Amino acid sequence: MRPDSILVLAALLLSSALVAGDEVNGEGVCPMDNGRCIRRQPPHCKSDEDCAGQEKCCYLHCGYKCVQPVKPEELCK
């Protein structure tokens, strides 16, 4: 994948997280989810406030769950 494509993908990921109500606060952002879903899972959280410590409420592996955030520059690796 070309570097400019990765930047566009990262920007879309960040903007979709904001639209979904996931605030980009604290240390990092939601990790990228490249998986395909056959069936969605019930949400384990609705916002970052539902998560412990520095975890963020992110859509990952077919549902919203609390996960450790990543640094934005790690999305481009």
Secondary structure as GFF3:
##gff-version 3
##sequence-region A 1 77
A	DSSP	alpha_helix	3	19	.	.	.	ID=ss1
A	DSSP	three_ten_helix	48	50	.	.	.	ID=ss2
A	DSSP	beta_strand	56	60	.	.	.	ID=ss3
A	DSSP	beta_strand	63	67	.	.	.	ID=ss4
A	DSSP	three_ten_helix	72	76	.	.	.	ID=ss5
###
